[in-house]
Amino acid sequence: MGALRAITELTASFRGADVLVLCYHRIRSRERFHSQIKALAEHGYSVLTMEEFTKWLKGSPLPSRPAALLTFDGCYDDQLAIG
């Protein structure tokens, strides 16, 4: 439950930001990851693709709702299986 609380507080603190970028190093639990994604959705976030994010960086508009980008470093098996 701590991760869900953390992401809820994080989304609240970044409400004024254009895009919330979350970088995952490891995904330890499918349930925990899903609860984090669910928390984003419950707070009205639309998850961008890297292509959409790149277009935004070049000046294209964002969706009308808050936007988030999920990134994964390291390319661990858990990221491929769960993320």
C-alpha positions, 0 to 999 in steps of 0.5 A, a space after each residue: 500500500 505504500 507504493 500506492 500512497 506514494 504515487 497518489 502523493 506524487 501525482 498530487 504534487 505534480 498537478 501543474 506539470 505538463 507531463 509526469 515522467 515515471 522511470 522504473 528500475 525494477 518491477 518487483 510485483 505485478 500487483 503493485 505495478 498494476 495498482 500504480 497504473 490504476 492510481 494514475 488512471 483514477 487521478 485522470 492521467 493518460 499514459 503517453 507512448 514515446 512517440 506521443 511524448 516526442 511529438 509533444 517535445 516538438 510542439 504538438 499538443 498534449 491530450 486534454 487530460 493530465 499525461 504521464 510517460 512510463 520509462 523502464 531502464 535496465 531491461 530486466 525480465 520483470 519489465 518485459 513480462 509485467 510492464 
